[in-house]
Amino acid sequence: MECFELKNDKISIRVCSLGAELQSIRSLERDMEYIWQPGTETFAHHTMLLFPNPGRIAHDRIIVGGNVYPAMMHGFANDMDFRLVEHSENKILLELAATDYTRRYFPYEFRFQVEFSLEGEKVLQHFHVINDDGKPLYYCLGAHPGFYCPIVLGESGNDYSLVFDVPQKLNQHELEAHTRLLTGNTTTALDNETEIPLDEHFFDNGPRLYGNMTAGTITLLSKRSGHFMELGIAGFDNLCLWGAPGKMSVICIEPWCGTSDRTDTDHVWETKPGIRRIEIGETGHHLLTFRVG
């Protein structure tokens, strides 16, 4: 495991090869850290990549090409060491390629590249899923970044909101109590609105999973100090929010392509809701951005 840094005159970032994890976004102008730094409680990561699936897998198994394979919540990429392909003044490029281990869970020849670069106070995180197989490749993808909330000590969760750049008609998925699989039922979370108000007890009933997202950005915003973390999420149609119950300290804002299994799933990978397909020799592209203020 190695760690790498990029820096300009406004921000610095630190990236670890284990899981291609973004471990730090620090404003040099404000001397402020925005990514959660794990201590002894709450969330043991900074951020996680969820590949080849975000969310829960029913009975920990999937069916690919008619064969049954073991599978795990949030996939395997966050536990694997990525190879450094390039580290220049302006870019970090890491790559995970298929191995005997990954083929046990994901029967494809692939390369999963994660690229980081900086533009002012913005971090760009590009994802490239490359199909090196002789058949179409199916995958899902998600991110699980954790942010300080409150960003500023002395504030509370009651001072914060999540704000979309455009009005959303957002559905909240009902989750089965013990498995957190989707029951198939939804309720309306936002009806042509832009704001999800937060509070200290926002996560007392567990995580929240939303569908039908069409936003370009979502911003964690302090209504008290004005500090923010803006996450560019264009192309990600599901959103999971996770944090600790009782008192707000960290919020994970998780854009997903794909989602958890439903309770009545048939386990067939190729028809899993939200699945992406890449033809032979082609590449799937995704982009997240982070902007601090």
C-alpha positions in Angstrom: 0.0 0.0 0.0 1.3 3.4 -1.0 -0.1 7.0 -0.7 0.2 9.8 -3.2 -0.5 13.5 -3.1 -1.5 16.2 -5.5 -1.5 19.9 -4.6 -2.0 23.3 -6.2 -2.2 26.7 -4.6 -5.7 26.1 -3.3 -6.1 22.5 -2.2 -4.2 19.3 -1.6 -5.4 15.7 -1.8 -4.1 12.4 -0.6 -4.9 9.1 -2.4 -4.1 5.6 -1.2 -3.4 2.6 -3.5 -5.6 0.3 -1.2 -9.0 0.7 -2.7 -7.9 3.7 -4.7 -9.2 5.6 -1.7 -9.4 9.4 -1.6 -8.2 10.0 2.0 -8.0 13.8 2.2 -9.2 17.0 0.6 -7.7 19.9 2.4 -8.3 23.6 1.7 -4.9 25.3 1.9 -6.5 28.7 2.0 -8.7 27.9 5.0 -6.5 25.2 6.6 -9.6 22.9 6.7 -10.1 19.2 6.1 -13.3 18.1 4.4 -12.9 14.3 4.2 -13.7 12.2 7.3 -10.6 11.2 9.1 -11.4 8.0 11.0 -10.6 7.7 14.7 -12.0 5.1 17.1 -15.7 5.3 16.2 -18.4 5.7 13.6 -16.8 5.2 10.1 -13.5 3.3 9.6 -12.8 4.6 6.1 -12.3 8.0 4.5 -14.0 7.1 1.3 -14.8 3.8 -0.5 -15.2 2.7 -4.0 -18.2 0.3 -4.6 -17.3 -2.0 -7.5 -18.6 -4.1 -9.2 -21.7 -3.4 -7.1 -22.9 -0.9 -4.6 -25.3 -2.0 -1.9 -26.6 -5.2 -0.6 -26.6 -8.6 -2.4 -29.4 -11.0 -1.5 -28.0 -14.2 0.0 -24.5 -13.1 -1.0 -24.8 -14.7 -4.4 -25.4 -13.7 -8.0 -26.0 -15.6 -11.3 -23.8 -14.6 -14.2 -24.1 -16.4 -17.5 -26.2 -19.1 -15.8 -23.6 -19.9 -13.2 -23.7 -19.0 -9.5 -21.0 -16.9 -7.9 -20.4 -15.5 -4.4 -20.8 -11.8 -4.0 -20.5 -9.3 -1.2 -22.0 -6.0 -0.2 -20.3 -3.0 -2.0 -18.1 -5.4 -4.1 -14.4 -6.2 -3.7 -12.5 -3.2 -5.1 -12.3 -1.2 -1.8 -10.2 -4.1 -0.3 -7.8 -4.5 -3.1 -4.4 -2.8 -3.8 -4.5 -0.8 -7.1 -1.4 -0.5 -9.3 0.1 2.9 -9.8 0.0 3.7 -13.6 0.9 7.4 -13.5 1.8 10.0 -10.9 2.6 13.4 -12.3 2.3 16.9 -11.1 -1.3 17.0 -12.4 -2.6 13.4 -12.2 -2.7 10.2 -10.3 -3.9 7.1 -12.2 -4.5 3.8 -10.4 -5.6 0.5 -11.9 -7.1 -2.8 -10.8 -7.0 -5.6 -13.3 -8.7 -9.0 -13.2 -7.0 -11.7 -11.1 -7.8 -15.2 -10.0 -9.3 -13.7 -6.9 -11.6 -11.3 -8.7 -12.7 -14.1 -11.2 -14.2 -16.0 -8.2 -16.7 -13.2 -7.7 -16.8 -11.4 -11.1 -16.2 -13.7 -14.1 -14.9 -11.0 -16.5 -11.5 -9.9 -17.8 -11.5 -6.2 -17.0 -9.4 -3.2 -15.9 -10.9 -0.6 -13.5 -9.0 2.7 -13.6 -9.4 5.5 -11.2 -7.9 8.9 -12.1 -7.5 12.0 -9.9 -6.7 15.6 -11.0 -7.2 19.1 -9.7 -8.9 22.2 -11.1 -8.7 25.1 -8.6 -10.7 24.1 -5.6 -12.2 21.2 -7.5 -11.1 17.5 -7.5 -11.9 15.4 -10.5 -12.3 11.6 -10.1 -12.6 9.8 -13.4 -13.6 6.1 -13.5 -12.8 3.9 -16.5 -14.2 0.4 -16.7 -12.4 -1.4 -19.6 -13.8 -4.6 -21.1 -10.9 -6.9 -21.9 -13.2 -9.9 -22.2 -14.5 -11.8 -25.2 -18.1 -11.1 -24.2 -20.1 -8.1 -23.0 -19.3 -7.0 -19.5 -22.0 -6.0 -16.9 -21.2 -3.9 -13.8 -22.5 -1.4 -11.4 -20.5 1.3 -9.6 -20.8 3.5 -6.6 -18.8 5.8 -4.3 -19.0 6.1 -0.5 -17.2 9.3 0.5 -17.5 10.4 4.1 -17.5 14.1 5.0 -17.3 16.0 8.2 -20.7 17.2 9.3 -20.6 19.6 10.8 -17.7 20.9 8.7 -17.0 23.5 11.4 -16.7 22.6 15.0 -19.3 24.4 17.1 -22.0 23.9 14.5 -24.4 21.0 14.5 -26.3 18.8 12.1 -29.3 21.1 12.5 -27.3 23.9 10.7 -26.9 21.8 7.5 -28.8 20.8 4.4 -28.2 18.9 1.2 -29.0 21.0 -1.8 -29.4 19.9 -5.4 -28.6 22.1 -8.3 -31.9 21.5 -10.0 -35.4 20.4 -8.6 -35.7 16.7 -8.0 -38.6 14.3 -8.0 -36.8 11.9 -5.6 -38.2 8.5 -4.5 -37.1 7.0 -1.2 -36.8 3.2 -1.3 -38.3 1.2 1.6 -35.7 -1.1 3.0 -36.4 -4.4 4.7 -35.6 -4.0 8.4 -32.9 -6.6 8.9 -31.4 -7.1 5.4 -31.8 -3.6 4.1 -32.8 -5.1 0.8 -35.4 -3.1 -1.3 -39.0 -4.2 -0.7 -40.1 -2.6 -4.0 -42.1 0.1 -2.2 -41.2 3.8 -2.4 -42.3 7.1 -0.9 -41.9 10.6 -2.3 -38.8 12.3 -0.7 -38.7 15.4 -2.9 -41.5 16.6 -5.2 -39.9 19.1 -7.6 -37.7 20.4 -4.7 -34.0 21.0 -4.2 -33.3 20.7 -0.4 -33.0 17.8 2.1 -32.8 19.4 5.5 -30.4 17.6 7.9 -30.6 17.4 11.7 -28.8 15.7 14.6 -31.1 12.6 14.4 -31.2 12.3 10.6 -29.8 8.7 10.7 -31.7 7.4 13.8 -33.7 5.1 11.6 -30.7 3.9 9.5 -29.5 4.8 6.0 -31.6 6.4 3.3 -31.7 5.2 -0.3 -33.1 7.3 -3.0 -33.9 6.7 -6.7 -34.8 8.7 -9.8 -32.0 11.2 -9.2 -31.3 13.6 -12.1 -29.1 16.2 -10.5 -25.7 17.5 -11.7 -24.5 18.4 -8.2 -25.4 17.9 -4.5 -24.0 20.2 -1.9 -23.5 19.7 1.8 -24.1 23.3 2.9 -23.9 25.0 6.3 -26.6 27.6 6.6 -24.7 29.1 9.5 -21.2 29.6 8.2 -21.6 29.1 4.5 -19.0 26.4 4.3 -19.7 23.6 1.8 -18.7 20.4 0.0 -20.1 20.2 -3.5 -20.2 16.8 -5.1 -20.7 16.5 -8.9 -22.9 13.4 -9.5 -24.0 13.7 -13.1 -24.9 10.3 -14.5 -25.5 8.7 -11.1 -29.2 8.0 -10.7 -29.3 6.6 -7.1 -28.2 8.1 -3.9 -27.5 6.5 -0.5 -27.1 8.7 2.6 -25.4 7.0 5.6 -24.3 8.2 9.0 -24.3 7.4 12.7 -27.5 7.6 14.8 -27.9 9.9 17.8 -25.7 12.8 16.8 -24.5 14.0 13.4 -20.7 13.7 13.0 -20.1 12.2 9.6 -22.3 12.0 6.5 -21.6 9.6 3.6 -23.1 11.0 0.4 -23.0 8.0 -2.0 -23.9 8.3 -5.7 -24.6 4.9 -7.2 -25.1 3.5 -10.6 -27.2 0.5 -9.7 -28.6 -0.3 -6.3 -29.2 -3.0 -3.6 -31.1 -6.1 -4.6 -34.8 -6.4 -4.0 -36.2 -8.9 -1.6 -37.7 -10.8 -4.6 -34.6 -10.8 -6.7 -33.9 -13.6 -9.2 -30.2 -13.0 -8.6 -29.5 -12.7 -12.4 -26.6 -10.2 -12.8 -27.2 -9.2 -16.4 -30.8 -7.9 -15.5 -30.0 -6.4 -12.1 -31.7 -3.0 -11.8 -29.3 -0.2 -12.9 -26.7 -2.6 -14.4 -24.4 -1.1 -17.1 -23.3 -3.1 -20.2 -20.0 -2.6 -22.0 -19.4 -4.2 -25.4 -16.2 -6.1 -26.2 -13.2 -3.8 -26.3 -15.1 -0.8 -25.1 -14.9 1.4 -21.9 -17.5 2.7 -19.5 -16.7 6.2 -18.2 -18.0 8.0 -15.1 -17.0 11.2 -13.3 -17.3 12.5 -9.8 -16.2 16.0 -8.8 -15.5 17.5 -5.3 -15.5 21.3 -4.8 -14.8 22.8 -1.3 -15.6 26.2 0.1 
